[in-house]
Amino acid sequence: MLRSTASRALSLLRAAIGAGLARRGAAHDGGVPPRSAGAPRAGVPRAPAPHAVVPGTGYAGDFSGTARAEYHPDPDGEPDPGEIVWTWVPYEEDHSRGKDRPVLVVARRGALLLALMLTSRDHTGSGNGDRAGDYLDIGTGAWDARGRPSEVRFDRVLQIDPGAVRREGAVLDRAAFEAVAARLRTRHGWS
């Protein structure tokens, strides 16, 4: 009883924090405007929704299987494969903590999205050893208001509830997406 009450309280706290981040909009993430200033999509809250797959964490867990990367961007306000969106991403070492960041949606798996994190730090340059294979340059785009080059990270595939996506950032061009899909095939055995 105490555990379920604490879990519900933690979920409510996360939702409240997420709502505060959504209201801060551009000030929080370098000037990229929120997904929509109008009413939320029917049945989908603006704040990150609890995933309830891993009790008490609000995260569905990292994905470790195989899937098929598909390019189907559709600027309809819904997150789709091929789009870079902003969502809450848990830290690897503690899924109850994390931060809002851009991710590239690469596939759908049931009701969840499969996504890869983006970073503006250079990991593919010289001096990074074996870790350089975990990243791929995708260039610049509207997802980063400061125009910084981005890299996709491959050592962790996220499972994201579409309702937890705060906003769409941009559509990745098809050639860059195909390079990402090729890396998923060689690194993780995707089709």
C-alpha positions in Angstrom: 0.0 0.0 0.0 2.7 2.4 1.0 4.8 1.5 -2.1 1.8 2.2 -4.5 1.0 5.5 -2.8 4.7 6.6 -3.1 4.7 5.5 -6.7 1.6 7.5 -7.5 3.1 10.5 -5.6 6.3 10.3 -7.7 4.3 10.1 -10.9 2.3 13.2 -10.0 5.5 15.0 -9.1 7.0 14.1 -12.5 3.9 15.3 -14.3 4.0 18.6 -12.4 7.7 19.1 -13.2 7.0 18.2 -16.8 4.2 20.7 -17.0 6.5 23.4 -15.7 9.1 22.6 -18.3 6.5 22.6 -21.0 5.3 26.1 -19.9 8.9 27.4 -19.9 9.0 26.4 -23.6 11.8 28.1 -25.5 13.7 29.3 -22.5 14.3 25.7 -21.4 15.8 24.3 -24.5 17.6 27.0 -26.5 14.7 28.7 -28.3 12.9 25.9 -30.1 9.2 26.8 -29.8 6.7 24.4 -28.1 4.9 21.9 -30.3 1.6 23.8 -30.2 0.3 26.8 -28.4 -3.3 25.6 -28.9 -5.2 22.8 -27.2 -3.5 19.5 -26.5 -4.2 16.5 -28.8 -7.4 14.8 -27.7 -6.6 12.4 -24.9 -2.9 13.2 -24.7 -1.6 15.3 -21.8 1.0 18.0 -22.4 3.2 16.9 -19.5 5.2 13.6 -19.7 2.8 10.7 -19.0 3.8 7.9 -16.7 4.6 4.7 -18.7 3.7 2.3 -15.9 5.8 -0.5 -17.5 8.6 -0.3 -15.0 6.8 0.4 -11.6 7.9 3.6 -9.9 10.2 4.9 -12.7 7.8 6.3 -15.3 9.8 4.7 -18.1 9.1 1.7 -20.3 12.7 0.5 -20.2 15.5 0.4 -22.8 14.8 -1.7 -25.9 17.1 -4.6 -26.6 15.5 -6.5 -29.4 15.4 -6.0 -33.2 13.0 -4.0 -35.2 12.6 -2.4 -38.6 13.6 1.3 -39.0 11.0 3.0 -41.1 10.9 6.5 -42.5 7.3 7.9 -42.2 7.5 11.5 -41.1 4.1 13.3 -41.1 3.9 16.9 -39.7 0.6 16.2 -38.0 1.5 16.9 -34.4 2.0 13.2 -33.7 5.5 11.8 -33.4 6.5 9.6 -36.3 9.6 7.7 -37.4 12.0 10.1 -39.2 11.1 13.0 -36.9 13.2 14.5 -34.1 11.1 15.2 -31.1 11.6 16.4 -27.6 10.8 14.2 -24.6 11.9 13.3 -21.1 14.8 10.8 -21.3 15.8 8.8 -18.1 19.4 8.5 -17.1 20.9 5.0 -17.7 22.0 4.5 -14.1 18.7 5.7 -12.6 15.5 5.6 -14.6 13.7 7.7 -12.0 15.9 10.7 -13.0 16.5 12.2 -16.4 16.2 15.3 -18.5 14.3 16.7 -21.5 16.2 16.2 -24.7 15.8 15.6 -28.5 15.5 12.1 -29.8 15.2 10.6 -33.3 12.2 8.3 -33.7 13.3 5.3 -35.7 10.4 2.9 -35.4 7.1 1.9 -33.8 6.8 -1.1 -31.6 3.3 -1.7 -30.5 2.0 1.3 -28.7 5.6 2.7 -28.1 8.1 4.6 -30.2 11.7 3.4 -30.5 14.1 6.3 -30.5 17.8 7.3 -30.3 19.2 10.2 -28.3 20.8 13.1 -30.0 23.8 15.0 -28.7 25.7 18.1 -29.8 28.9 16.9 -28.3 31.5 15.6 -30.8 32.1 11.9 -30.2 33.1 10.8 -33.7 36.2 13.0 -34.0 39.8 11.8 -33.2 40.7 10.6 -29.8 37.4 8.9 -28.9 38.6 5.3 -29.5 35.9 2.6 -29.5 33.1 4.9 -28.4 33.2 6.7 -31.8 31.3 3.7 -33.3 28.4 4.5 -30.9 27.7 7.8 -32.7 26.9 9.1 -36.2 27.0 12.7 -37.4 23.6 13.8 -38.8 24.5 17.5 -39.3 22.5 20.5 -38.3 18.7 21.1 -38.3 15.8 23.0 -36.9 15.8 20.7 -33.8 18.8 22.8 -32.4 18.0 26.5 -32.3 21.8 27.3 -32.1 22.6 25.4 -35.3 25.0 23.0 -33.6 25.9 19.8 -35.5 24.3 16.8 -33.9 25.1 13.1 -33.5 22.8 10.1 -33.0 23.8 7.8 -30.2 23.4 4.0 -31.0 24.4 2.2 -27.8 21.0 2.8 -26.2 17.5 2.4 -27.9 14.7 4.1 -25.9 11.1 3.1 -25.7 9.0 6.2 -25.6 5.3 6.6 -24.9 3.9 8.9 -27.7 2.0 10.8 -25.0 5.3 11.7 -23.3 6.6 13.6 -26.4 6.5 17.3 -25.6 6.8 18.6 -29.1 8.1 17.9 -32.6 11.5 19.5 -33.4 12.1 18.7 -37.1 12.0 16.0 -39.8 15.4 14.4 -40.5 16.1 14.2 -44.2 15.8 10.8 -45.8 19.5 10.3 -46.6 20.5 11.0 -43.0 17.8 8.6 -41.8 18.9 5.9 -44.2 22.5 6.2 -42.7 21.0 5.8 -39.2 19.0 2.8 -40.4 22.1 1.2 -41.9 24.0 1.6 -38.6 21.0 0.1 -36.7 21.2 -2.9 -39.1 24.9 -3.5 -38.6 25.1 -2.7 -34.9 21.8 -4.2 -33.6 20.7 -6.6 -36.4 17.6 -4.5 -37.3 16.0 -5.0 -40.7 
